[in-house]
Amino acid sequence: MAVRSASRRYPSLRAFVEDYQSMLRIGALTLPPGTLDGVPMASMKIDLVIPLVGRLGPIEAQLLQLLPDGTVALRVVEWPPEVTNGFTSVFAAIDEMKQWFVESGQLLAPSDGSAERQLLGEVERLRARVKSLESRPAAAPSAAPAADAPSVVYDDEGNRVVERGFRVPDVTGFDPALSGVLSDRSFRDACMELAIARATGLLTMELPNGRVRWGFWQKGGPVGWRCEPLVEDEVLGILLYRASQINREQLEQSLNLMETNGVRQGEALIEMGVLSFAQLVMLLQKQSEFVFQRVVKEREGNWSFHVLDDLPERFVTPPLRTPSLLFRALRNSVRDMPAEELATTLRPWLDRYVYFVEGAARVFDEMKLNSEEAGFLKIVGSTSYRLRELFAVSNLSRSATAGMVWSLADLHLIEFRDAEAHGRGEERIRRVLEDRKRAVMRGTLFDALDLHWICTPPEVEAAWRKLSPEFAPDSIARWGEANKQLVDDIYGKLKSAYETLKVDNRRREYRAEILERMQIEQSAEMLGKKGDMAFMKENHREAFDCFSKALELIPNNAQYRDGYNKAKSVAKA
């Protein structure tokens, strides 16, 4: 599908901040009248030009509406990491300047800090209570507790005890499947190995000062954590309180319920009506991610992983997708790597073939890749290129391609081989055909012929002349006899699209079936205005193209007909 590009320029930081607060932060974006030279398209790529940081993009956006004044309303599905980093740098600069004005006495601070100190004091007091409550003696860990085991347990003196966190299975006497030290990269490599293998089991980390941390893995990622002694800042209630998601009274009430009813804090917050079950699941995932981010920064101690058939807990949150977090961290760090250092790292692999490791495809599905990153993986997976050749065919810039290769290699998701595997060429051809078939079958007739929906008869003919020889019946020698059915299917769809679109009334009737009349009329109006501007600039070829397409959309419009005839006569003269 065709994509139009445009830039959204902000004249000042204030204009950007106001737009960010009202629109950008919720994924909305507008282009003021006159920004876009031509007709807006369903899919667009936008650059943002912001004072201090310059140009950010490209950003994939989807057309929502063309307003009567010419404003184009767009929706951004996901901000690329480099764009969010740019946003962050703007607000960091603003905060730095604000701090300078405060320190230089030119701006009064919002408060004397007493409120902040009071908040910190309350947090410390509540942390102490959480630690006291949750550090009471717990029942001894069991290898496989019964499914109907009571949620309330008692100590030797008959006091009710809160069962904090997951129960730790007893793996004494069993050799770990993986182990290492935290001072090297072995734990990070293990996270990728466990993700690819979809492993379930228990991570044990022996940390300085006698602290032990357990991580509970299910289907390749952590679903919960436990630490002895307790780390108060990682407790759900404290995290919610510090994030202003619950107030002091609600935290106190949840602690009372934990103490009196023997429930966990999440259950207490649900019972209070503060959280729904769905919200609790989401928050527990965030808590798990918070702890994981801390864990990967540990540099002292040992770790081991025992594979289990299942976890003691019956109900757990969805596993954290660790590859996505690690990949994004690497993609951000490689941008700061000197170009020569990156080139030196990749140089030994330049004349070797690039392959995905076995099982990598499952991980890619969970890595929240943007469209350009996904497109790069598609190239690697469907072709047979040496790394040197990959730079030439990549959909990314040379530096971005190098960063992608380095990040994927560092995570052991790609490998390099000296020779192409047997049958790789045949597999590549089949994938190309299957991708083409999916494209022509799922898209519109315009998409099948690689045409924009505002196309004229000459463009239809040109598209058919280009594509039909590529997939015609006599092209089978190129694709191989084994792919005959795929080629026939593609050619049949191309021919059907051509037979419809080459006839004026059938082409216009089909366009009216798939598009709103208002969109067609607005597009014709914009083309007409663009044609008038082209006349003023004495660009008669452009004027002819604009009025040809406007007349294609609205055949009986006298204004467009006059513009078309005028442009045609001038072109002949």
N, C-alpha and C positions, 0 to 999 in steps of 0.2 A: 504494500500500500504506500502511496506517495506520502512524503513527509515534508512539510514546509517549516523553515527556520525563521526565527525572529529574535529580537533582543528587547528586554525590558530594562530601560535605563532609569535610575533613580537620581534626581538632581542633587539630593542631599541625604545625609544620614537620617535626618528627621523623617523624610519622606519614606525611606526604607523601613524604619522602626514602626511608623504608623501602619504601613502596609503589612508588615510582619504580624503585628498585634491583631489586626482586623481580618487578615486573609491567609497569609503565607503559612502561619503555624497550623492551620486546619487543612492545608493542601489545596487552597484556592489561589488562583492567579488570574489577573486581567491584563490585557494589552490595551492601552489607550487608543482612541481613534487616530489613524494615521501611522501607527507603529508597523502594521503589517502591510507589505507591498503585494497585494493580490488577495486571492480568495482564501479564507481559513480552511484548513483541512481537518479531518477527523483525528488524525494523529500528527502532533507537531513537536519540534525540538526548540526549546527556548533557552536563551542565555540571560542571566541577570547581571547587570553592570551596577556595582555598588561602590560608593566612595570607600576608600581605605583598602578594600580587598580586590577591586577590579572586576574582571569578568568571571562568572561562575557558570558552569554548564558543560555540555548540553544537558538539559532537563527534559525528560519525556513528559508530555502533557496531552490531555485528551480534550477535544472541543466540547464545551457544554452548550454555549449559546452565542449567537451574534446579535448584540443589542442594536436597537434602531439608530443610536448615535455613532455606531461603528466600533464600539468597544467589544473586544473578543474575550469571553469568559472561558477559562480553562480549569481543568482539574489535574492535579499532580498526584499520581498514585503513590510514589515513593521518592523522597528527595535523595539524590546520590550522596554518598558519604562526603565527597569533596565539597558539596554545597552546604551540607549541615556544618562541616568544619568551618566554612567561610562565615556562616551565620554566627557561630560561636566566637570566632575571632573578632567580629564586629562588636558584639556585646561585651567581650572581654576588654576591648579598647575603650568602650564607653565607660565601663566600670573603673578602669584605670584612671581615666581622666576625671571622673567624678571623685575618686579617692584623692587625686592630686589637689583638686579644688578645695576639698574638705580640709586636707592637711595644711594647705597654704592659707587657710582662713577666709577664702573667698566664697565658701559655701558652708552653711551650717549642717552638721550631721543630723540625721533624722531623730536621734535619741542619744542619751548619755550611756547607753549600753546596759542600763539596769534591767530592762525587760529581758535582754538576751541572757544576762547573768542569772536572772530568776529562772528562766527556762532551763538553763544548764543545770542549775541546782535541783530543779524538779526531776530532770532526767536522771541525775546521779542518784537521787533518793529512790526513784522508781526502779532504777537498775539494781540497786542494792536489795530491794524487796523481791524483784524477780529472781535474783541470784539466790536469795535465801529460800524462796519458795521452791524453785526448780532444782536446787541442789540437795534437797532432802533425799535420804537413801531410797534408791529405786530397786525394784525387783531384779534379781540376777538375770543377765541375758540368757536366753535359751536358744538352742539351735533351730527349733521349729515349733513355735507356740501354736497351740490349737486355734483353729479358725474362730471358735466361739469363746476364746479366753476372755474373761471379764476385763472391761476397760478400767476398773477401779481395783487397785491393789493396796495392801496394808503392810506396814513394817512389823518388826517383831513385837512392838509394844501396842499394836492394834491401831496405830494412827493411819489415816487414809493418806496415800501417797500419789502424787500426780505422776503419771507415766509420761515423761517428757521425751518427745522425739521417737524415732524408730528404735525398736529393740535390736540389739547388736547380736547377730548370730555368733555362736562359739565355733571358731575355725581352728582352734588349737589342735596341733598335730597334722594339719593339712598343709601341703606345700602350696604357695601362691602360684598363680598362673603367670603373673608379671610382678616385678619388683625393681627397685632402684633407689637412687638418692635424689634429693630435691635440688642439689647444687648443679645438676646437668639438665639436659633437655629430655631425659627419659620419660618423665611423667607426661609431658606434652605429647610426645610420640605415642605413649600408651593411650591417651585420650582419643587420638585418631584411630588407633588400632581397635579399641573397644567400640567406637562408633561404627566402624566398618563391619565388625563382627556382630553387632547388635547384642553385645554381652550384657548379662545380668550378674550382679555380684556385689562384693563388699570391698571398698577401698579403705585401707588402714594407713594413717599417717602418724608417725612418731616424731613429735616436734620438740624443740628445746624446752627446758624447764619442766619436763615430765608431761607436757600436754599431749593428748591423743585425740585425733580427729578421725571420724568415720564418714565415708561417703557411700551412699546407697545407689547403685547403678541398676537401671532397668532398660533393656532394649537399646543399649548403647550410650545412655546419658544419665547424669545424676538426677534423682528425684527427691533427695533429702540429705540432710547432714546432721551430725551429732558431734559434740565436742566435750571432753572432760579435761580440766574443769570448764565450766560453762563460760562462753564468751557472750557477755550481756548485750553488746551492741548488735549481735546477730539474732536476738530474740524477736519474734514477729511483732509483739506488742510495742517494744521499744522502737523498732523500725517505723511502725505506723505512727507512733507518737511524734517522733522526730520529723517525720514527713508531713505533720499536721493533718493526718488522715483520721486520727481519733484524738479526743481531748484527754486531759488528766483524769477527769471523773470516769470516763469510759474505760481507761486503762486500769484505774483502781478497781472498778466494778468487775472487769474481766479477771483480775487477780483474785478477787474474793470468790468468784465462781470456781476458779481453778482449785482454790484451797478447800472450799466446802463441798464441791461436787466431784472432785477428782477428774476434771475434764482438761483437755488441752486448750491452749489459748484461742486457737481458731474456732473450736467448738463453742467456747464461751462467748466469743464475739458474734457468732451466728445466733446463739440463744438470746443474746441481748438485742438482736435485730439490727446490729451495726453493719453486719456483712451478710450477703447472700452466699450460698454454697459456691456459685460460679465465681463470685468475687474472691472468695477464699482460695479457690484453686489458682486463680490468676496471681494472687499475692504470694502464695507459697512458691509459685514458679519464680517470681521476682526475688523472693528471699533466697531460693536455691542459686539463682544467677549471682546474687550479691556475694554469697559465700564462695562460689566457684571463682569469682574474680579475685578474691583474697587468696584462695588456695594456690592458684597458678603463680602468684607472686612470692610464695614461700621459697626460700633458698637454703634452708637448713633443715636437716632431718632425713628420715627414710620413709619410703612408701611401699606398699604391697597391695596386690589385688587378688582376691579369691573369687573364682567363678562359682555361682550358686544356681540351682535350678529355679529358684524363686526367692523373693524377699519375704521376711516375716510379716510385713504389712500387707493387708488385703487391698487397701485403697490408697493409691498414690497419685500424685499429679503427673501429667505428661512429662517425659524425660526432657531435660535441658539439652538443646542441640549444641553441644560444645564445638563441633567443627565450624559452625557459623560464627561463633564468638572469636575463635582463634584465627579464622581466615580474615575477618574484618580487622582484627588487630594487626595482622601481618600486612594487609593491604595499606593500612594507614602508616605503618612504620617504614615500608619500602619507599614511600614517597620522599622520605628524608634521607635515604641512602644515596651517597655520591654516585653519579652515573658510572664512573670508572670502576668503582667497587662492584656495582651490580654487573657490569659487563664482564669483569674478571671472573665473577662467580659462574656466569652462564657459558663462558668461552669453551670449557671442555666438552660441552654438550652440543655445540653448534651443528656438527655433522652426524648427529645421532637422531633416530626416529623418536617422536614423542608419543607416549601411550598412557592411557589411564591404568592405574593399578586395579586389580580385581576387586569389585565391590565399591569402587569410588562413585559410580553412578548413583547409588543409594544415598550417599552422603551429599552429593550435589543437590539432590531434590530438597534438602533441608537447610541449605546454606543461604537462603534469601538473596540470591544473586540478582543484580540489576540486569536489564535487558542486554546491555553490551557485554557483560561478563558471561551471561548465558549464551550469547551469540558466539563468543570466543570458544567456549567449551564445545559448542556444536561443530565448529570448524575442526577442532582437535579430534573429536570423536568420529567424525564422518569422513575424514581425509587421511592421507598417509604422507605426512610431511616430516622432513628433518627440521630441527629447530631453526636452522638458518633460513629455510624456505618458509617456515611458519610466520616469520616477521613480515614477509612480503604479502602474504594472503590474509593476515589477521585483520579483523574489523576494528582493532584498537590501534592507537598510535604506537610507535616503536617503544617508547618508554613505558607505556601502559602494558604492552605485551610482555616486555621484560619483567615488569612487576608481577603480572599474573603468573608467569612461568615460575618465577622465584618463589612466590607464595605457595603455589600448588606443590612444587617440589619440596619445599620446607615442611609441608604437612604430609608428605609421602602419598599424595594423591595422583601424581604422575611419575612415570619412570622413563628412562631413555635407553633405547636398544640400538645395537649396531646394524641390524637388518630388519627389513619389513617382513612381518609375519606372512606365512602362506595364506593366500586367499584374501588378504586385506584389501587389495585393489578391487576384487569382485564385491566385497562387502561394502566398500565405499560407494561404488556405482549403484548398488541396490538402495543404499540409504538416500542417495541423491534423488533417485526416482521416487522412493516412498515419500520423501519430504515434498517433492513437487506434486505428487498426487494428492497429498493432504491439503496442500495450498489451493489447488484448483477445485477440489471437491467441497471444501468448507467455505471458501470465499464467494464473492459475487462473480457474475460473469465478467465484470470489469477487472476484478482481481485475477481471474484465470488468465487473461491476456496481458497482465501487468499494465493495465490502463487505469487512469483516474476516471471517476464517474463523469467528469465533464470532458468528454472526448468527442472528437469530430470524426467524420468518415475517413479522412486521410490517415488519422492516427490509428484507427481500427485496422485499416489495410496494412499499415506499416508493422503493427504488432503481429498480425497473422503471418506476414512474409518472414518475419524474424523467427517466430516460434514453431511454425508448422514443419519446416524441414528438420528441426531438431528432434521431433518426436513422430515424424511420419513413418508409415510402415516400412519404408526402405531404409530407415535408420537403425534397424535392429542389429546390423553388424557392429555398430558402435557400442550398443548397450549389452549385447549378448543374448543368445536365444533363451536363456533361463529367465530373462526379464521381459519377455515378449508381452505378457498379459499386462504388466505395469505400464509399458510404453503404449499399448493399445488403449488402456483406460485414460491415460493422460491425453492422448491425441483425440480421443472421442469427445472429451470434455472441452478441449480447445476448439474443436470444430463446431460443437454445439454453441459455444459462446460466440464464435465468429458469425455463424449463420444468423444468430439473433441480432447482434450488434451492428452488422453491416447494413441492415435495412433501417432507414430513418425512423419510420413510425414504430417499428418493433423495439428499436433501441430506446426511444423516448418513453414508450409504454412501460418498458422494463425499469427504466430509471424512476418513473413515477411510482412503481410498485415498491421499491426499496427505500425511497427517500420521501421526506415530508415535502409537500408543495411549497411551504414557506421557505424551506432551506434552498430549494431550487430557485425560487423567485429572488431571494436575497442574494444568492450567488450571481445570478444574471445581472442584478442591479449593480453589484460591485464590479463586475467585468465591464459593464457599460461605462461606469465612472472612470475605470482605469483606461479604457479606450479613449475617452475624451482627453484625459491627461496625456496620453501618448500622442494625440494629435497636436496638443499644445507644445509638446517637446519635439514635434516633427519626426517622431518615431513611427512611421507609417506601417512598418512590418508588425510592430507590437500592437498597434491599433487594429490592424486586420485580424490578428490572432484573437484579441479580446472580443471584438464584435462577432467573429465567427462562433466563438463559444457561447456568447450571450444569446445569439440567434439560435444556436443548437438547443439551448435550454428553453427559450421562449420564442418559437418560430414565427409567431404572428405579431410580434412587437414592432411597430413602425419605426420607433426611435433606433432600435438595434439594426433594423433593416437599412435605414438611411446611413448609419455609421459604417455598416458593412460595405455598402455600395460605394461610399465615399473613399474608404480605405482601399477597396479593390481598384477603383479607377485611378487613384494616385499611384498605387503600386504598378499598374500597367504603364502609366505615363512615365 
